[in-house]
């Protein structure tokens, strides 16, 4: 590897907010240092902290690792060419853009594969169908799925500069304002981020978005209970969370992890309730039939054990997967799945609105 070769690789890293030009063309690559299998790239950002800086850094790292020999270590450093009131520095972001949001609610799960994102997207659409102003932030930085599930892949949010502060405009569809790190990633690109970088990217994605007035901002949280979750909950004024699970007894330990995290004295966020996804199977041709292929009442037993309400049961219907793959949320339908999401939205809104 040499500087020239690495510089050519970096032409594949594009800046979505600068006409999708590559970082070499934009003269953002200030220096490249190669020492054996250690590569250091210095990226220069003009005037103030770029709102997409975390994405650019992650893309740069991923591009070098993808092209270089196994075992190569990559270090990304950043400099600001001309410092001018760095309002958009991640550590100096304020909560101004969240001032007009009534309820900020996390959608969480103890592990992946339970349909958390499906529930989050459809709950957002169901709330919007009921007349609420809704936004959803896809905080699953390692596996963002909102663009696919809403058929907004390829959409590029606009970036505005207001008095030296850059804000990002969310994508609007189905009556919901959507924001996802997936809008800034190249198709098929894996994001390689360490924990602190991922935390900073999430903060930017939430605090630099022009949400305007919302009744509900749902945050589709990454699966699990790691540092990203703790940082997110501590730095964002999240009112509480909804935990998504499946009926199997083996899911009990994962639900317990999620409950323990939100009830930890250092976090102390309310759990609005448990949603049992894949509660039963309902064939499209027999909408009144219920087949409990993963066991019956597993979610209800978990809710009772942890003293949290069961606020929704979502059936397995083939249309849920088909709608998700096609980018049309099942909550828009009048089938058993659509009705289940509408009922979930009604229960959640009743709980939150009764406490205003």
C-alpha positions as CSV (number, residue, x, y, z in Angstrom):
1,X,0.0,0.0,0.0
2,X,1.1,3.6,-0.7
3,X,-0.5,7.0,-0.4
4,X,-1.5,7.1,-4.1
5,X,-3.3,3.8,-4.0
6,X,-5.2,4.7,-0.8
7,X,-6.1,8.1,-2.3
8,X,-7.7,6.3,-5.2
9,X,-9.7,4.0,-2.8
10,X,-11.0,7.1,-1.1
11,X,-12.6,8.4,-4.3
12,X,-15.3,5.8,-3.4
13,X,-16.2,7.8,-0.3
14,X,-18.9,10.3,-1.2
15,X,-20.3,13.2,0.8
16,X,-24.1,13.1,0.6
17,X,-24.4,16.8,1.7
18,X,-22.0,18.1,-1.0
19,X,-23.7,17.0,-4.2
20,X,-22.4,13.4,-3.5
21,X,-18.9,14.4,-4.5
22,X,-16.1,12.2,-3.2
23,X,-13.9,13.4,-0.4
24,X,-10.8,13.5,-2.6
25,X,-12.5,15.9,-5.0
26,X,-13.6,18.0,-2.1
27,X,-10.0,18.1,-0.8
28,X,-11.0,16.7,2.5
29,X,-8.1,14.3,2.6
30,X,-5.4,16.4,4.3
31,X,-2.8,13.7,4.8
32,X,-2.2,9.9,4.6
33,X,0.4,8.1,6.7
34,X,1.4,4.5,6.0
35,X,3.6,2.6,8.4
36,X,3.7,-1.2,7.8
37,X,0.1,-2.2,8.3
38,X,-1.0,0.9,10.1
39,X,-2.8,3.6,8.0
40,X,-3.6,7.0,9.4
41,X,-5.9,9.3,7.4
42,X,-6.3,13.0,8.4
43,X,-9.6,14.5,7.2
44,X,-10.2,18.2,7.1
45,X,-13.6,19.7,7.6
46,X,-14.1,23.4,6.7
47,X,-15.2,26.1,9.1
48,X,-17.3,24.0,11.5
49,X,-18.1,20.4,12.4
50,X,-19.8,18.8,9.5
51,X,-23.2,17.2,10.5
52,X,-22.2,14.1,8.5
53,X,-18.7,13.9,9.9
54,X,-19.3,10.6,11.8
55,X,-20.6,9.0,8.6
56,X,-17.7,10.3,6.5
57,X,-15.2,8.9,9.1
58,X,-16.9,5.6,9.2
59,X,-17.1,5.3,5.4
60,X,-13.4,6.2,5.1
61,X,-12.5,3.5,7.6
62,X,-14.7,0.9,5.9
63,X,-13.3,1.7,2.5
64,X,-9.7,1.3,3.5
65,X,-10.3,-1.9,5.5
66,X,-12.2,-3.4,2.5
67,X,-9.4,-2.8,0.1
68,X,-6.3,-3.4,2.3
69,X,-4.7,-6.6,3.3
70,X,-6.0,-8.5,6.4
71,X,-4.7,-7.2,9.7
72,X,-4.4,-3.6,8.5
73,X,-5.1,-1.1,11.3
74,X,-6.9,2.1,10.3
75,X,-6.9,5.4,12.3
76,X,-9.0,8.4,11.3
77,X,-8.1,11.8,12.5
78,X,-10.0,15.0,11.9
79,X,-9.1,18.7,11.9
80,X,-11.1,21.8,11.4
81,X,-9.5,24.2,8.9
82,X,-11.1,27.4,10.2
83,X,-12.8,27.3,13.6
84,X,-16.0,29.4,13.7
85,X,-18.1,28.8,16.8
86,X,-18.3,25.0,16.5
87,X,-22.1,24.8,17.2
88,X,-22.3,21.4,15.5
89,X,-19.5,19.8,17.5
90,X,-21.2,16.7,18.9
91,X,-20.3,17.6,22.5
92,X,-21.9,21.0,22.1
93,X,-25.2,20.0,20.6
94,X,-28.2,21.2,22.5
95,X,-31.8,19.9,22.7
96,X,-33.3,22.8,20.8
97,X,-34.6,20.6,17.9
98,X,-36.5,18.5,20.5
99,X,-38.2,21.4,22.2
100,X,-41.5,20.8,20.4
101,X,-41.7,17.1,20.8
102,X,-44.2,15.9,23.4
103,X,-43.2,12.3,23.8
104,X,-39.9,10.6,23.0
105,X,-40.2,6.9,23.2
106,X,-37.6,4.2,22.6
107,X,-38.6,0.9,20.9
108,X,-36.2,-1.7,22.3
109,X,-35.5,-5.4,22.5
110,X,-33.1,-7.5,24.4
111,X,-31.8,-9.1,21.2
112,X,-32.1,-9.0,17.5
113,X,-34.5,-11.0,15.3
114,X,-37.7,-10.3,17.2
115,X,-39.2,-7.8,14.7
116,X,-38.4,-4.6,16.7
117,X,-37.9,-2.4,13.6
118,X,-41.1,-3.8,12.1
119,X,-43.0,-2.9,15.2
120,X,-41.4,0.6,15.4
121,X,-42.2,1.5,11.8
122,X,-45.7,0.2,11.9
123,X,-46.4,1.8,15.2
124,X,-45.3,5.1,13.8
125,X,-47.6,4.7,10.8
126,X,-50.5,3.7,13.0
127,X,-50.1,6.7,15.2
128,X,-50.0,8.9,12.1
129,X,-53.2,7.3,10.8
130,X,-54.8,8.3,14.1
131,X,-54.0,11.9,13.5
132,X,-50.8,12.3,15.6
133,X,-47.7,14.1,14.3
134,X,-45.0,11.4,14.3
135,X,-41.3,11.1,13.7
136,X,-39.1,8.0,13.8
137,X,-35.3,8.0,14.2
138,X,-33.7,4.7,13.1
139,X,-30.9,4.4,15.7
140,X,-29.8,1.0,14.7
141,X,-26.5,2.2,13.1
142,X,-25.2,-1.2,12.3
143,X,-28.3,-2.5,10.6
144,X,-30.6,0.4,9.5
145,X,-33.8,-0.9,8.0
146,X,-36.1,2.1,7.8
147,X,-35.2,3.0,4.2
148,X,-36.1,-0.5,3.0
149,X,-39.2,-0.8,5.1
150,X,-40.6,2.6,3.9
151,X,-39.3,2.4,0.3
152,X,-37.2,5.5,0.8
153,X,-33.9,3.9,-0.2
154,X,-31.9,6.4,-2.2
155,X,-33.5,9.4,-0.6
156,X,-31.1,12.0,0.5
157,X,-32.1,14.4,3.3
158,X,-31.5,18.1,2.7
159,X,-29.0,20.0,4.9
160,X,-29.7,23.7,5.7
161,X,-27.4,26.2,7.3
162,X,-29.0,28.6,9.8
163,X,-26.9,31.2,11.4
164,X,-23.8,29.0,11.3
165,X,-25.7,25.9,12.5
166,X,-26.5,23.0,10.1
167,X,-29.7,21.1,10.5
168,X,-31.0,18.1,8.5
169,X,-34.5,17.8,7.2
170,X,-36.1,14.4,7.7
171,X,-37.7,12.4,4.9
172,X,-41.5,12.5,5.0
173,X,-43.8,9.6,3.8
174,X,-47.0,8.0,5.1
175,X,-47.5,11.0,7.3
176,X,-44.3,10.3,9.3
177,X,-41.0,12.1,9.4
178,X,-38.2,9.5,9.0
179,X,-34.5,9.7,9.7
180,X,-31.9,6.9,9.4
181,X,-28.2,6.6,9.1
182,X,-29.1,4.4,6.1
183,X,-29.9,7.5,4.1
184,X,-26.2,8.5,4.2
185,X,-24.6,5.1,3.5
186,X,-23.8,3.7,0.1
187,X,-26.0,0.7,-0.9
188,X,-24.6,-2.5,0.5
189,X,-21.9,-0.6,2.5
190,X,-21.2,-2.0,6.0
191,X,-20.6,0.7,8.6
192,X,-17.5,-0.1,10.7
193,X,-17.8,2.1,13.8
194,X,-16.4,1.8,17.3
195,X,-18.8,2.4,20.2
196,X,-18.0,6.1,20.8
197,X,-18.2,6.9,17.1
198,X,-21.6,5.2,16.9
199,X,-22.8,7.1,19.9
200,X,-21.8,10.4,18.4
201,X,-23.4,9.6,15.1
202,X,-26.7,8.8,16.9
203,X,-26.6,12.1,18.9
204,X,-26.1,14.0,15.7
205,X,-28.9,12.1,13.9
206,X,-31.3,13.0,16.7
207,X,-30.2,16.5,17.7
208,X,-29.5,18.1,14.3
209,X,-32.8,17.0,12.7
210,X,-35.5,19.6,12.1
211,X,-38.3,17.6,13.7
212,X,-40.5,20.6,14.3
213,X,-43.7,20.0,16.3
214,X,-44.3,16.3,17.0
215,X,-46.7,14.4,19.3
216,X,-44.4,11.3,19.2
217,X,-40.8,10.8,18.3
218,X,-40.1,7.0,18.3
219,X,-36.5,5.9,18.5
220,X,-35.8,2.4,16.9
221,X,-33.0,1.5,19.3
222,X,-30.3,-1.1,18.4
223,X,-30.9,-4.6,19.8
224,X,-29.2,-5.4,23.1
225,X,-28.2,-3.4,26.1
226,X,-24.7,-2.1,25.5
227,X,-22.9,1.3,25.8
228,X,-24.8,2.8,22.9
229,X,-28.1,2.3,24.6
230,X,-26.9,3.7,27.9
231,X,-25.3,6.8,26.2
232,X,-28.5,7.3,24.1
233,X,-30.8,7.2,27.1
234,X,-28.7,9.4,29.3
235,X,-28.2,12.1,26.7
236,X,-31.6,12.2,25.1
237,X,-34.7,13.2,27.1
238,X,-36.4,9.9,26.4
239,X,-39.6,9.6,28.4
240,X,-39.7,5.8,28.4
241,X,-39.6,2.7,26.3
242,X,-41.6,-0.1,24.7
243,X,-40.0,-3.5,24.8
244,X,-40.6,-6.0,21.9
245,X,-40.3,-9.7,22.4
246,X,-41.5,-13.0,21.1
247,X,-43.6,-15.7,23.0
248,X,-40.9,-18.3,23.5
249,X,-39.7,-19.0,27.0
250,X,-36.1,-18.5,25.8
251,X,-36.9,-14.8,25.3
252,X,-37.4,-14.3,29.0
253,X,-33.7,-13.6,29.7
254,X,-33.5,-11.0,26.9
255,X,-36.6,-9.2,28.2
256,X,-35.1,-9.2,31.7
257,X,-31.9,-7.5,30.4
258,X,-34.0,-4.8,28.7
259,X,-36.1,-4.3,31.8
260,X,-33.1,-4.1,34.1
261,X,-31.4,-1.6,31.9
262,X,-34.3,0.9,31.9
263,X,-34.9,0.4,35.6
264,X,-31.3,0.9,36.5
265,X,-31.1,3.8,39.0
266,X,-28.6,5.7,36.6
267,X,-31.1,5.5,33.8
268,X,-34.5,5.2,35.4
269,X,-36.9,5.4,32.4
270,X,-40.4,4.2,32.5
271,X,-41.3,1.0,30.6
272,X,-44.7,1.7,28.9
273,X,-45.3,-1.9,28.2
274,X,-44.4,-5.1,26.4
275,X,-45.3,-5.9,22.8
276,X,-45.5,-9.6,21.9
277,X,-44.6,-10.0,18.3
278,X,-45.3,-13.2,16.4
279,X,-47.9,-13.9,19.0
280,X,-49.7,-16.4,16.7
281,X,-50.0,-17.3,13.1
282,X,-53.0,-16.2,11.1
283,X,-53.4,-17.4,7.5
284,X,-54.5,-14.7,5.1
285,X,-57.4,-16.9,3.9
286,X,-58.5,-17.7,7.4
287,X,-58.2,-14.3,9.2
288,X,-60.1,-15.5,12.3
289,X,-57.9,-18.5,13.0
290,X,-55.0,-18.4,15.4
291,X,-52.2,-20.9,15.6
292,X,-49.8,-20.5,18.5
293,X,-46.7,-21.9,16.8
294,X,-44.3,-20.3,19.3
295,X,-46.4,-21.0,22.4
296,X,-49.4,-19.3,23.9
297,X,-49.4,-16.5,26.5
298,X,-45.6,-16.3,26.7
299,X,-45.6,-12.5,26.5
300,X,-48.4,-12.2,29.1
301,X,-46.4,-14.3,31.5
302,X,-43.3,-12.2,31.0
303,X,-45.3,-9.0,31.5
304,X,-46.7,-10.3,34.7
305,X,-43.3,-11.4,36.0
306,X,-41.8,-8.0,35.5
307,X,-44.9,-6.0,36.5
308,X,-45.3,-4.2,33.2
309,X,-48.4,-4.1,31.1
310,X,-48.9,-6.1,27.9
311,X,-49.9,-3.4,25.5
312,X,-50.0,-5.3,22.2
313,X,-49.9,-8.7,20.4
314,X,-48.9,-8.8,16.8
315,X,-49.8,-11.9,14.7
316,X,-47.6,-13.5,12.1
317,X,-49.3,-12.7,8.8
318,X,-47.5,-13.3,5.5
319,X,-48.4,-9.8,4.4
320,X,-46.3,-8.3,7.2
321,X,-43.1,-9.6,5.6
322,X,-44.3,-8.9,2.1
323,X,-45.3,-5.3,3.0
324,X,-42.0,-4.7,4.8
325,X,-39.9,-6.0,1.8
326,X,-42.0,-3.9,-0.6
327,X,-41.7,-0.7,1.5
328,X,-45.4,-0.5,2.4
329,X,-46.0,-0.8,6.2
330,X,-48.7,-3.4,7.2
331,X,-50.3,-0.7,9.4
332,X,-51.7,0.8,6.3
333,X,-53.8,-2.3,5.7
334,X,-57.1,-3.4,7.2
335,X,-56.0,-7.0,7.8
336,X,-55.4,-8.6,11.2
337,X,-51.8,-7.3,11.3
338,X,-52.9,-3.7,10.4
339,X,-55.6,-3.9,13.1
340,X,-53.1,-5.1,15.7
341,X,-50.8,-2.2,15.0
342,X,-53.7,0.3,15.2
343,X,-54.8,-1.2,18.5
344,X,-51.2,-0.9,19.8
345,X,-51.1,2.7,18.8
346,X,-54.4,3.4,20.6
347,X,-53.2,1.8,23.8
348,X,-49.9,3.6,23.8
349,X,-51.5,7.0,23.0
350,X,-54.1,6.4,25.8
351,X,-51.3,5.8,28.3
352,X,-49.2,8.8,27.3
353,X,-52.0,11.3,26.7
354,X,-53.8,10.5,29.9
355,X,-50.8,11.7,31.8
356,X,-50.5,15.2,30.2
